[in-house]
Each structure stands twice: as C-alpha cells, then as structure tokens.
Amino acid sequence: MPVDSTITDPLTSQAILALVAALGLSSTAGLRAVATLFAIGVVSDITIGGKPLLELNGPFNVLGSMPMLILLGALTVVEFAVDKFPVLDHVNDVIHTVVRPVVGAVIVAGTTNSLSDVNVWVAAIVGAALAFGVHATKATTRIASTTTTAGVGNPIISAGEDLLTLGSIILVVTAKAVAIAVAPALGLALLIIVIIIVFIVVALALRIITAIYRFFKGPDASAARPNAGAVALNTEAPRGLND
C-alpha cells in the first residue's frame, strides 16, 4: 500500500495527528504493552473511506495478521490477569522493563508518521523512551502501593491502569476516525483534548496515591517527631533544675 503523503508531510494536520497518536500509543505501552500492540493490530485492519485507521510500515504489517492477533489477544488476557496479583505484578514489571520500551519503539517506528519516515531508528528511540518513562512511574507506584497497603491496593490500581489504557486507545482511535471521516484538524483537536484529559487523570491518580501513602505513613512519622522532642525537653529540664 503506498504511503499517504499527507501523513509523512510534517506540516499537515493529518501528519501531526499521526505522530501524536503514535507517541500517545507508545506511552500507553508503558502500562500495557501487549494490549496496545493487540489494539494496533486490530485497528490496522479497519479502513474508513479506503484509508486505514492506523497504517503500519513494511514488516510491521504482520501485527494485523490473524495468527498474530490470536497470539496477542491471548497474551493480553494474561497481561491483564497477572497484574492483579501482588508479588506477581512486581515480577511482571521486572520482565516488562525490557518488553515495554521495545514495544514502544515498535509502535513509533512501525506506524506511518513523519518521524519514522525521516529516521526509523530515531523514532524507535523516542518510542522506547516514552514507554520506559511511563513504565518506571507505574512500577514505582506499584511498589509504593505494596509498601503502604501490603498489596491490598494493587488490584485496584491495576484496574485503574486497565481503564486508562483502554480509554486512551479508544480515544486515540476515535480521533483518527474523526480525522479521516470528517476533518484532520478536528481529529487533531480531539486528540489534544484527550491528551490533556489523560494528564489530568494521571495527576489526580498520583495525588490519590500520595494521599494514601501519607495516610498510612504520615501519622506515625508525625507522632514520632513530637515524642522525640518531648523526650529531649524532658531530659534537658532536669539538668537545668540541677544546675
């Protein structure tokens, strides 16, 4: 399939949308790598007006093949399930320290966008960096949850990550569909709104996690400091009286 010049020309709304969508999906891979790849494979087989919702480059077209979709679909179920169990979720994060950046690299390098058209290796590095950054935040948050809630809060956080992943993918695909069916500028505007909403959701989630951490750890720490001060005053007072 010939590459659409409106996607590779970096000054068009369609090109900006394709690039932002690729960067957004690579970031999503930092949460759920296999699920994001599965979604990309499914979307690549959907066309609107003869144009694919997400165009894959060369050998990456294999992501849309039926055998690959079946494999990725099965692995997606495993990915969602394993992340719900304390201890296993940490093991999963350790393994995905390599997997998620690789998937992020594949997404930006393997989809048609102005960056991958210029230099596929630069595109891969950018995608890997975005996925790793999100992965590092996720893994750190999960460790904090295990420390403060003894793992009880991990499935709840994991479910939130599932919703964030699925919601982000659906909204990105919707923006692409609007760009193709209605107008590229409208799709780009929708995608920008989506990104802002995602940032707000992530910020709120971090604030909630921080509040939970302080709830479990803060009182003990704050109580310890006054007690230490009281002990110091009590020990100093007798010396003053004796003098």
N, C-alpha and C positions, 0 to 999 in steps of 0.2 A: 504494500500500500504506500503510495507516495506521501511524503511528509507535507503537512499543511504549512504553507509559508506564513500564514497569519499567526502560527504558534511559535515558529522559530524567529520571526522578526521581533526583536525585543521591545519595540516601541508600540506595538498594538495591544489593545485591551485583552485580546484572546491570549497573547503571549504572556502577558503579566499574570493573567489568571492561571494559565498552565503552570507557570513557575511557582506561584504562591501555593497552588494546590499540591504540587509535588513536595514543596518544603513542608507544608502542613501535614501531609500524609507520612513523610519521613519522621516528623516529630511524633506523630501518633504511634509509629512503630516502636518508639521508646517505651510505650506502655504495653502494647500487644502486637508483637512483630508478625506472628503468623496470621493473626486475624486481619491485619492490614494488608498483607500480601494476598490473602484469600479474597478480600473485598476488591482489590485492584484487578485480580484475575477475572472476577465476575463482571466488573464494570467494563473491562476492556472488550468484552463480547457484546456489549449493548451499544446500539447506534441510534442516533436521532437525526433524521434527515440525511442519512447516509454517512454521518460523521460519528466516530466512536466517542463515547463519554471520556475515555482516557486512552490515549494512544501509546502503545508500547514500541520500543525500539528493537529492531532486529531480533537477536536470540531471546530477548526477554518476552517475546510473544508466547513462549511456552507457558507462561503463567496463566494464560487463558485457555489452555488445552484441558480437555475433560479429565484425563488421568491426574494432571497436576491439581486441578480444582478439587477432585475427590481426596487426594492426599492432604492438601492444605485445609480442606474442610474438617477432616478427621483430626488433624493436628491442632486446629483452632479449638475444638471441643476440649482436647487435652490441656491446651494452654489456659483456657478459662477455668477449668476444674482444678488443676494443680495449684493455681494461685490462691485458692480459697483455704488452703490448709497451712497453718503455722508450721514452721520448720521447712516444709516442702517449698513454700513460697520463697524462702531465702535461698535454698538450693537452686530453684528455678531462676532467681535473679542472678546468681553467680554464673550459671551457664549462659544466660542471656546477655551477660556483659559483653560477650563477643557477638552473639546472634543478632541482637537489636541494632547495633551500629552497622553490621553487614547488610541487614535488611534495609536500613535507612539509606545506605549507599546505593543499593539496588534500585530503590524507588526513584531517587532523583536521577540516577544515571540511566535507568531503564525506561523512564517515561519521556515522551517528547516534550521538551521545553527548551527555552533559549539557552539555559546554562549547559545542559547535556549536549546541545547541538554545537556549542563552542568548544567545550572540552569535557569529555565524559569522565575523566579522572578527577577534575576539579569538582564536578557535580557529585561524584561519589564521595569525595572527602567532606563536602558540605553536608550531604545527607547523613553520613556516618556521625559527624559532629553533633548534628541536631538530635539524632536518635540517642546518642550516648548521653547528651545533656539531660534529656527527659528521663532516660533510664537511671542515671545517677540520682536524680531527685526522687524518683519512685522508690529505689532501693533504700535510700536514706530515710525516707518517710516510713517505709515498712519496718525498718529497724527501730525507729522511734516508737512506732505503734506496739511492737513486740515488747519493748522495754517498759512502756508505761501501762499497757493493758494485759500483759502476759499473753499476747497473741489473740485475745478475745476480739479486739477491734480489727484485726487483719482482714477477715472476710468482708466486713462492712466497707473498709477502704478499697478492697479488691473489687467489690460490686460497683463502687463509685467509679473506679478506673474503667470497668467494663462499659458503664453508661457513657462516660466521657469519650472513650474510644469509638463506640458505635455511633454516638451522636455526632462526633466530629466527622467521621467518614460519611455519614448520611448527608450532613450539611454541605460538605465539600462536593459530593456528587450532585446534590441539588443545585448548587451554584454553577457547576459545569453544565448541567442540563439547561438551566435558565440562559446561560451564555450562548448555547447552541440554538435553542429553540426561540429565544426572544431577542436578547441583545448582549454582546460581550461585556459592555460597560455595566449593565445591570447585574450580570453574574459576578463581575469583579467586586461591585459594591456589596453584594450579598456575602461574598466570601470574606471581605474585610470586616463586615459586621459579625460574621461567625467567629473570626479570629479574636475580635475584641471580647465577645461573649465567653469564649474558651478561656482567655486570660483572666477574666473576672471570676469565672468558676474555679479555676486553679488557685487564684489568690484567696478566695473565700475558703477553699478546702485547706490550704496551708494555715490560715488563721484558725480554723476549727481544730486542726491537729495540734497547733501550738497551744491552744486553749486547753485541750485535753491533757497535753504534756504538763502544763503548769498546774492543772487541777490535781494530777497525781503526784507531782514532784515539788511544786511550789510551796504548799503548806508546810511540808517537812523542813524544807530549806529555810523558809522564813521563820519557822519556830525555833530552828536551831540557832539562828543568829542572835535573837534576843536572849535566849538562855545562856549563850556563851558570854554575852555582855553582862548579864546579871551575875554570872559566876565571877567575872573579872571584878565587878564592883564589890561583890561580897568579900572577895579575897583582899581587895585593896583597903576596904573600910576598916577592918580590924587593925591593919598596920598603921593607919592614920591615927586611930584611937590610942594605940600603944605608944606612938610617938608623943 
